[in-house]
């Protein structure tokens, strides 16, 4: 994994590296029973060089804990390894910009290499970009979330919403519903993990 990470750090297969601070590769144990793949690093991830450490990462950590999964036992990464952004007019803030097909395609060898090394039993794809890039364009999160997807990437491949979708939801019932949906899908993933892949007391939390 260190060799793969080092090679990815010098990737120039698409223009995204020119404006990104650094390549943001996956983090977690290798191998790992659970692997989570999102779209791309955000502003904080680009600065710190680690995946899911910003606001969406906090939502993911909270959802995993609620589902009885210790994040430290999972390998977490993104399909795209550089932050694609556009400036906010009149401000220094950098706004997320969705990667296009060519940019996603340029990064696919890196995430494919991660999957091959991590060898997950359960592969959870966070959001439409990751799901469609790795399984196919027919995947629709609204109808396919929480369901096994046809793929040879792992024994169980499933999709759910990206944690950022929770952040974009309107405060109140809408956000609570989005969070509950994310947790519910992760609970389904947890059911396919062995007890050793869950933190102590996870079963008791789920039962309660």
Protein Blocks (a to p, Z undefined) as FASTA:
>chain_A
ZZmmmmmmmgckbfklmmpmbdcddedddddfbdcddfbdcfklmmnopahkbfmlmmmm
mmmmmnopafklpccddfblcdcddddehiabdcdddddfklmmmmmmmmmmmmmmnopa
bdcdedjklmmmmnopkbcfklmgoiacddfkbmbdcddddfklmmmpcghjklmmmmmm
mmmmmmmmmmmpcfklpcehklmmmmZZ
